[in-house]
Each structure stands twice: as C-alpha cells, then as structure tokens.
C-alpha cells in the first residue's frame, strides 16, 4: 500500500492549480474543512439519513484528494505572499546577508544569501527571502557578512529571485548562533582538508561529491559532466547518501552490531551529513527517504519505496511549496521515481544479460528516461548515451564518496591518515576526469533540442506510465506488447520532434528577447541557422539552450557596453559559435577583455564588422551598414555611435537593427538604404535617439523598444514615443509585452508578445 501517494500528488496539484484559481488562503482552508467534514461524516456518520447520501465507496478518497488539493493551494498562496517582494523587476536597495562563500567568475561575483530588508520607492519593507546576487568588480565579502546593495530585482521563477547589483557595500556581520558558526567552521575545515590532501582538480571534485560545493570545479570540466548526462554525480543526492549508508551499515555489521543498531547508527550519520551539506531538495529528499527506510528497520516494519518518496515530497512541499517549480526538486524526484517503477520492467527485458549487468543498465536507463523531459525543458539538451556514461562513471565514484567522507573525518584528527586515504581517491578522481573528457568527445553524447511543451511532456509521462504498468507482461500479452511498442515510439518521436522542430520551418523568425535594460535579438534564418545580436546583461546560454539552440551561425556584438555584452560571456562559454563580429572599438572594461580572451581561447573566428559585410542563409540577407571607418573619425562617435548597425532583408520583409546609436550615428547612415518595415528603436528609446528625420528615412510600420521596467534612465523617452505615434508606427516594448516575436514568410508579418499588456 502507498497511503501517502495520493495526498502527495493532491498537494502538488493544489500548488499548480492555485495561480489559476486565485482564491485567498482562507477560502482554500474553508474548502479543506468542507472536504474533511465530508470524509468524517462518511466514515463515522453511521447509517443515518445524512450518511445515506454517500453511497459510493470512492467518495472518501475523493474527499481526501480535495482536502489535500485545498491544503496545497492554501499553503502556496500564503507562501507567495511571504516571498513576493515589492519592487520586483525594478530598482531596489537591499539589506543582504551572505549565507555561502561567494564565487568569482569572469570578473563577476555570485553571492548566495538572504534578503533581510528592502527599500523601494522611498519606502522601507521587511522582506526575508532566499536570494542570489550577481555583481561586477566588487569587494569580496565573506560568509555572514551584511551587505547594503543597490540593483535590479528580477524573478527567476516562483520563489526564486536574482539581484543584478550596481553597487555593494559591506556594513558589518550578521548575528549568528553558536550552532551556525560551528557548522560553518566545520564545513570550511572539511573543504580545506581536501584542498591540502588532493590535487587542485581532484579537491574540487571531492568537495562537490562529498560536501556539495562545486564552486571550484573548472567550467570546462563542469560543462563536460553536463553534456555527458553525469552532472547529477556532482550534486549531493540519493546516490551519494546510498554510498555512505551502505558503507556505514557494512561497518557496523563488520563490528558485529545488530541490524537495528546498525540502522540507528546509520540514521545518526545521515542526520549529521545532511546538516553539514545543507538543505538542497536532492539531499533533503534522500535524507527523508533514508530515515523512513531506516525507521522501518529499527521498528521492524516493512518499508515501501514509493510511499517513502511520496512522504519526502510531502514534507518538502509543506515547508516550501514552490520547491515544486525548482529543477533540482523535479530532477531528484523524477529520477528516483524512474528507478522505482521502471527498473524492474527494464531488468526483465534484459534477462539475457548477467543479472548484475542487467540491473545496472536497467537502473541507469530507468532514471534517465524519467528525467529526459525535465532536462530538455529547463536546459534544452539531452544526452542519448548518458546511460552508457553513467555505467562507466558511477562505479568509479561509488568508492570515492565514502572514502572521501572517511578522509575528511580522519583529517579532523590528523592530516596523515587523510592523505593516505586520499591517495586512493586521487587515482579514482583522475580517472573520472579523464573519462568524462573522453566521453564528451563521443558523437551524439549531447543534443540540443527545443524546450518541449507541457502537453508533449504529459504525453511522454503517460507513455512511461503505460510502460511501468504493463511492461512486466510484455511477453504474455500481445495487445500489451503493442501498447508498449506504441509508447516507446511516441517517446522516440517526442525526442526526434524536439531535436528537428525548426529544421523544416522555412519562415524567418526574429525574437527580441526580454533581458531587462539591455538588448538581445535572436534571428532564426529560413534555413534554420541562428544569429544572435547582443546578449543583455544576465547569463543567456541556458535560456538559448532551452530554446533548442546549441549552435550559432554568428554572434554580433554591436558595442561593448555591459547591457549588450554581459550575457554573451556565458554564450561564448556554453554554445558553439561559428564566428563573432564586433565593431572592434577599444574599450577597457574587464568584461570586454574577458569576452575577447574567451573567443581567442576557444579559437572562434573573429572579425571586424564593416559596412558592406554580408551574412546570408535561406534567402535572407543580413547587411552591415555601420560602422564605417571614415565615419568614426568625428568627435561625436563614442561607443554608442560606433554601434554595429545592420539590416535584414527577406522577400518583402525588412528589419533595421540599430544598437545604441544616437543622433550623430543616425545622421551617418543617411547615405544607406534605411527603409524597413520593422525598426529596433536605437538606444532603448533614449531622448537623443530616433529623430524625426531618421524616422522619415526608415518609415517603419512597427517599432520594437528593448527596455527594462522602471529603469533609472527614463527610457523610453516621451518625445520618442510621441514621434513614433505621430508617424503611425505600432510600438512594442519588452517591458510591457515581454519577449517580442516576429514571424514572416517574406510577404506577411506577424508580431506578437509573450504576455499581454
């Protein structure tokens, strides 16, 4: 029996339903009380007239389902009020507490912490919520420091917020308990033990495997783990807890303790380990499941894996209902669900193999099948050969995790025994890194696909459910064989459709991405090739991969200001690029230097964007109009006026992309062909751009303004909006419409925004 399964599913359903039925928490609680009353009346009402109304045996289950749906919705609504800040997507000032050691990459600081207080529009608010801060060229803070930060607060999903900082000041240290300080010092000491007893790369891997700190792993190696589908091994989860539990229980048994005593000792180790590592969904889920299973051994009650998984989900969602939307939560629970439900079916299909081999392959394939849609949805990639990669990598990691924990604990006493144990780990981890790099070079190890829609994901999981339900009887029942075959064909078709989704579409599509106060334009040429113009401020690679983009024909940087350049740093690191075009105007910012260095390091072809240069594909032609060498000699040609300006022609459709040019830059273009049906308004609609004479030369039917909500610059300027209105131009703005998508077959244009105004 699985008594916790339906309550957990119902609770999660309530969290999903709540935004679509925006009732108050009190209303949801009233519904829950009514459902509870109905169940009580049915079960304990006797045979009176009221009880006779309930003559269907399924009614109690329906009442329980409704009860937990209402509780889930009420918890989600109350949690939303607690964590949704004022000033979202706007400029704020925050009092911020650092809860983890900051990570520095590419001249930027990534700081995990907690907001304590917020100032927005002159008003002070008490707001406490988890937060991640990204800021450039700032002083490096330490754990528990209090920061005063100004920046833009952006939602990155339900309950998750990102602060793009402009200015940061360390103002002191937050008060902390003796327990918190002790745990922090212990964790830092354990991290230091690995650094002192292992090589640099091996220490970084060990700290990720055992202590959940992957900050020091080289980006290239981390990307290789991701592409091979083995990144889960670097996230402390059920796999790592299982390795440690097995070792601890085996140790107790070797010392001839009873099974119940070994289980109790293992439970204490799990609690201590979870406390040290932290409370991520993966480790919390694994710990709860392990403790439920160990409790069953201690009290001599037979456990049920599916019931334990449901109980773990229910506890985590009760604490934080918006964990349901986090990729880590979804991946963790889906992988374990795949292990529980699909492994027995797949193992029977592989009974021609030795049992140990069949079990290992079935477990790996079962877990991977369960997480494919989630990885594709969030990250835009799948790893078809990840099961093979895991079969090779996991056996090397399995002894390294308990040995690494043992070395850390011994290191608390003396470094000498820790060094002895880590001699073995050094060899294992060198092999792991070498194997990952080798596997990363295997063809088809990683594919980039378009993010699947929710209905495709739903169909996929229905097929997996059919496989789990009827797969065991495949050889006995021909009709069920057909069901299984059709289910597998649908799964394959889903993957293939996602991979080849846009390869049969001959339209030109241009997406003006909503990147806040900045520019980023993605052009999909009719032949399927993609060109990216600028990248906004925040990392953009993951977002592009989720759109099915693994390769770019060209990246055009209009000019090296950070609101156009910042997001390209992640793109250069994470996506294949055929060439980069740049105005090549000198600029001293560290971000621009890092950008050029990465291009050189990765041997990406790089050339200057000059007037007359052409990029073509599928009948569409991108022509560079500016900058021109002779026109850059004037004193008015600053970085903005030196922006790369280009036009795109496809049949009768034409587009003009203008970077951040101002009036001097506009005037320098008057000798070029400027008429275009769609204009990307220069410089976010600033006061000194988009002059009347320029509009007369372009004569657009639609104008796109890429601009951040409530920005400090006053963009777009009222005068610019008035000039556009007087010219009869339809205006689309990313701060109001979200990302703006333009489709054309070369004759007709269709323009739409992601959200309604």
Secondary structure in CASP SS format (residue, H / E / C, confidence):
PFRMAT SS
TARGET T0000
AUTHOR 0000-0000-0000
METHOD secondary structure of the structure
MODEL  1
X C 1.00
X C 1.00
X C 1.00
X C 1.00
X H 1.00
X H 1.00
X H 1.00
X H 1.00
X H 1.00
X H 1.00
X H 1.00
X H 1.00
X H 1.00
X H 1.00
X H 1.00
X H 1.00
X H 1.00
X H 1.00
X C 1.00
X C 1.00
X C 1.00
X C 1.00
X C 1.00
X C 1.00
X H 1.00
X H 1.00
X H 1.00
X H 1.00
X H 1.00
X H 1.00
X H 1.00
X H 1.00
X H 1.00
X H 1.00
X H 1.00
X H 1.00
X H 1.00
X H 1.00
X H 1.00
X H 1.00
X H 1.00
X H 1.00
X H 1.00
X H 1.00
X C 1.00
X C 1.00
X C 1.00
X C 1.00
X H 1.00
X H 1.00
X H 1.00
X H 1.00
X C 1.00
X C 1.00
X C 1.00
X C 1.00
X C 1.00
X C 1.00
X H 1.00
X H 1.00
X H 1.00
X H 1.00
X H 1.00
X H 1.00
X H 1.00
X H 1.00
X H 1.00
X H 1.00
X H 1.00
X H 1.00
X H 1.00
X H 1.00
X H 1.00
X H 1.00
X H 1.00
X H 1.00
X H 1.00
X H 1.00
X H 1.00
X H 1.00
X H 1.00
X H 1.00
X H 1.00
X C 1.00
X C 1.00
X C 1.00
X C 1.00
X C 1.00
X C 1.00
X C 1.00
X E 1.00
X E 1.00
X E 1.00
X E 1.00
X E 1.00
X E 1.00
X E 1.00
X E 1.00
X C 1.00
X C 1.00
X C 1.00
X C 1.00
X E 1.00
X E 1.00
X E 1.00
X C 1.00
X C 1.00
X E 1.00
X E 1.00
X E 1.00
X E 1.00
X E 1.00
X E 1.00
X E 1.00
X E 1.00
X E 1.00
X E 1.00
X E 1.00
X E 1.00
X E 1.00
X C 1.00
X C 1.00
X E 1.00
X E 1.00
X E 1.00
X E 1.00
X E 1.00
X E 1.00
X E 1.00
X E 1.00
X E 1.00
X E 1.00
X E 1.00
X E 1.00
X E 1.00
X E 1.00
X C 1.00
X C 1.00
X C 1.00
X C 1.00
X C 1.00
X C 1.00
X C 1.00
X C 1.00
X E 1.00
X E 1.00
X E 1.00
X E 1.00
X E 1.00
X E 1.00
X E 1.00
X E 1.00
X E 1.00
X E 1.00
X E 1.00
X C 1.00
X C 1.00
X C 1.00
X C 1.00
X C 1.00
X E 1.00
X E 1.00
X E 1.00
X E 1.00
X E 1.00
X E 1.00
X E 1.00
X E 1.00
X E 1.00
X E 1.00
X E 1.00
X E 1.00
X E 1.00
X C 1.00
X C 1.00
X C 1.00
X C 1.00
X H 1.00
X H 1.00
X H 1.00
X H 1.00
X H 1.00
X H 1.00
X H 1.00
X H 1.00
X H 1.00
X H 1.00
X H 1.00
X H 1.00
X H 1.00
X H 1.00
X H 1.00
X H 1.00
X H 1.00
X H 1.00
X H 1.00
X H 1.00
X C 1.00
X C 1.00
X H 1.00
X H 1.00
X H 1.00
X H 1.00
X H 1.00
X H 1.00
X H 1.00
X H 1.00
X H 1.00
X H 1.00
X H 1.00
X H 1.00
X C 1.00
X C 1.00
X C 1.00
X C 1.00
X C 1.00
X C 1.00
X C 1.00
X H 1.00
X H 1.00
X H 1.00
X H 1.00
X H 1.00
X H 1.00
X H 1.00
X H 1.00
X H 1.00
X C 1.00
X C 1.00
X C 1.00
X H 1.00
X H 1.00
X H 1.00
X H 1.00
X C 1.00
X C 1.00
X C 1.00
X H 1.00
X H 1.00
X H 1.00
X H 1.00
X H 1.00
X H 1.00
X H 1.00
X H 1.00
X H 1.00
X H 1.00
X H 1.00
X H 1.00
X H 1.00
X H 1.00
X H 1.00
X H 1.00
X H 1.00
X C 1.00
X C 1.00
X C 1.00
X C 1.00
X H 1.00
X H 1.00
X H 1.00
X H 1.00
X H 1.00
X H 1.00
X H 1.00
X H 1.00
X H 1.00
X H 1.00
X H 1.00
X H 1.00
X H 1.00
X H 1.00
X H 1.00
X H 1.00
X H 1.00
X H 1.00
X H 1.00
X C 1.00
X C 1.00
X C 1.00
X H 1.00
X H 1.00
X H 1.00
X H 1.00
X H 1.00
X H 1.00
X H 1.00
X H 1.00
X H 1.00
X H 1.00
X H 1.00
X H 1.00
X H 1.00
X H 1.00
X H 1.00
X H 1.00
X H 1.00
X H 1.00
X C 1.00
X C 1.00
X C 1.00
X C 1.00
X C 1.00
X C 1.00
X H 1.00
X H 1.00
X H 1.00
X H 1.00
X H 1.00
X H 1.00
X H 1.00
X H 1.00
X H 1.00
X H 1.00
X H 1.00
X H 1.00
X H 1.00
X H 1.00
X H 1.00
X C 1.00
X H 1.00
X H 1.00
X H 1.00
X H 1.00
X H 1.00
X C 1.00
X H 1.00
X H 1.00
X H 1.00
X H 1.00
X H 1.00
X H 1.00
X H 1.00
X H 1.00
X H 1.00
X H 1.00
X H 1.00
X H 1.00
X H 1.00
X H 1.00
X H 1.00
X H 1.00
X H 1.00
X H 1.00
X H 1.00
X H 1.00
X H 1.00
X H 1.00
X H 1.00
X C 1.00
X C 1.00
X C 1.00
X C 1.00
X C 1.00
X H 1.00
X H 1.00
X H 1.00
X H 1.00
X H 1.00
X H 1.00
X H 1.00
X H 1.00
X H 1.00
X H 1.00
X H 1.00
X H 1.00
X H 1.00
X H 1.00
X H 1.00
X H 1.00
X H 1.00
X H 1.00
X H 1.00
X H 1.00
X H 1.00
X H 1.00
X H 1.00
X H 1.00
X H 1.00
X C 1.00
X E 1.00
X E 1.00
X C 1.00
X C 1.00
X C 1.00
X H 1.00
X H 1.00
X H 1.00
X H 1.00
X H 1.00
X H 1.00
X H 1.00
X H 1.00
X H 1.00
X H 1.00
X H 1.00
X H 1.00
X H 1.00
X H 1.00
X H 1.00
X H 1.00
X H 1.00
X H 1.00
X H 1.00
X H 1.00
X H 1.00
X H 1.00
X H 1.00
X H 1.00
X H 1.00
X H 1.00
X C 1.00
X C 1.00
X C 1.00
X H 1.00
X H 1.00
X H 1.00
X H 1.00
X H 1.00
X H 1.00
X H 1.00
X H 1.00
X H 1.00
X H 1.00
X H 1.00
X H 1.00
X H 1.00
X H 1.00
X H 1.00
X H 1.00
X H 1.00
X H 1.00
X H 1.00
X H 1.00
X H 1.00
X H 1.00
X H 1.00
X H 1.00
X H 1.00
X H 1.00
X C 1.00
X C 1.00
X C 1.00
X C 1.00
X C 1.00
X C 1.00
X E 1.00
X E 1.00
X C 1.00
X E 1.00
X C 1.00
X C 1.00
X C 1.00
X H 1.00
X H 1.00
X H 1.00
X H 1.00
X H 1.00
X H 1.00
X H 1.00
X H 1.00
X H 1.00
X H 1.00
X H 1.00
X H 1.00
X H 1.00
X H 1.00
X H 1.00
X H 1.00
X H 1.00
X H 1.00
X H 1.00
X H 1.00
X C 1.00
X C 1.00
X C 1.00
X C 1.00
X H 1.00
X H 1.00
X H 1.00
X H 1.00
X H 1.00
X H 1.00
X H 1.00
X H 1.00
X H 1.00
X H 1.00
X H 1.00
X H 1.00
X H 1.00
X H 1.00
X H 1.00
X H 1.00
X H 1.00
X H 1.00
X H 1.00
X H 1.00
X H 1.00
X H 1.00
X C 1.00
X C 1.00
X C 1.00
X C 1.00
X C 1.00
X C 1.00
X C 1.00
X C 1.00
X E 1.00
X E 1.00
X E 1.00
X E 1.00
X E 1.00
X C 1.00
X C 1.00
X C 1.00
X C 1.00
X C 1.00
X C 1.00
X C 1.00
X C 1.00
X E 1.00
X E 1.00
X E 1.00
X E 1.00
X C 1.00
X C 1.00
X C 1.00
X C 1.00
X C 1.00
X E 1.00
X E 1.00
X E 1.00
X E 1.00
X C 1.00
X C 1.00
X C 1.00
X C 1.00
X C 1.00
X C 1.00
X C 1.00
X H 1.00
X H 1.00
X H 1.00
X H 1.00
X H 1.00
X H 1.00
X E 1.00
X C 1.00
X C 1.00
X C 1.00
X E 1.00
X E 1.00
X C 1.00
X E 1.00
X E 1.00
X E 1.00
X E 1.00
X C 1.00
X C 1.00
X C 1.00
X C 1.00
X H 1.00
X H 1.00
X H 1.00
X H 1.00
X C 1.00
X C 1.00
X H 1.00
X H 1.00
X H 1.00
X H 1.00
X H 1.00
X H 1.00
X H 1.00
X C 1.00
X E 1.00
X E 1.00
X C 1.00
X E 1.00
X E 1.00
X E 1.00
X E 1.00
X C 1.00
X C 1.00
X C 1.00
X C 1.00
X C 1.00
X C 1.00
X C 1.00
X H 1.00
X H 1.00
X H 1.00
X H 1.00
X H 1.00
X H 1.00
X H 1.00
X H 1.00
X H 1.00
X H 1.00
X H 1.00
X H 1.00
X C 1.00
X C 1.00
X C 1.00
X E 1.00
X E 1.00
X E 1.00
X E 1.00
X C 1.00
X C 1.00
X C 1.00
X C 1.00
X C 1.00
X E 1.00
X E 1.00
X E 1.00
X E 1.00
X C 1.00
X C 1.00
X E 1.00
X E 1.00
X E 1.00
X E 1.00
X E 1.00
X E 1.00
X E 1.00
X C 1.00
X C 1.00
X H 1.00
X H 1.00
X H 1.00
X H 1.00
X H 1.00
X C 1.00
X C 1.00
X C 1.00
X C 1.00
X C 1.00
X C 1.00
X C 1.00
X C 1.00
X C 1.00
X C 1.00
X C 1.00
X E 1.00
X E 1.00
X E 1.00
X E 1.00
X E 1.00
X E 1.00
X C 1.00
X C 1.00
X E 1.00
X E 1.00
X E 1.00
X E 1.00
X E 1.00
X C 1.00
X C 1.00
X C 1.00
X C 1.00
X C 1.00
X H 1.00
X H 1.00
X H 1.00
X H 1.00
X H 1.00
X C 1.00
X C 1.00
X C 1.00
X C 1.00
X C 1.00
X C 1.00
X C 1.00
X C 1.00
X C 1.00
X C 1.00
X E 1.00
X E 1.00
X E 1.00
X C 1.00
X H 1.00
X H 1.00
X H 1.00
X H 1.00
X C 1.00
X C 1.00
X C 1.00
X C 1.00
X C 1.00
X C 1.00
X H 1.00
X H 1.00
X H 1.00
X H 1.00
X H 1.00
X H 1.00
X H 1.00
X C 1.00
X C 1.00
X C 1.00
X E 1.00
X E 1.00
X E 1.00
X E 1.00
X C 1.00
X C 1.00
X C 1.00
X C 1.00
X C 1.00
X C 1.00
X C 1.00
X C 1.00
X C 1.00
X C 1.00
X C 1.00
X C 1.00
X H 1.00
X H 1.00
X H 1.00
X H 1.00
X H 1.00
X H 1.00
X H 1.00
X H 1.00
X H 1.00
X C 1.00
X C 1.00
X C 1.00
X E 1.00
X E 1.00
X E 1.00
X E 1.00
X H 1.00
X H 1.00
X H 1.00
X H 1.00
X C 1.00
X C 1.00
X E 1.00
X E 1.00
X E 1.00
X E 1.00
X E 1.00
X C 1.00
X C 1.00
X C 1.00
X C 1.00
X E 1.00
X E 1.00
X E 1.00
X E 1.00
X E 1.00
X C 1.00
X C 1.00
X C 1.00
X C 1.00
END
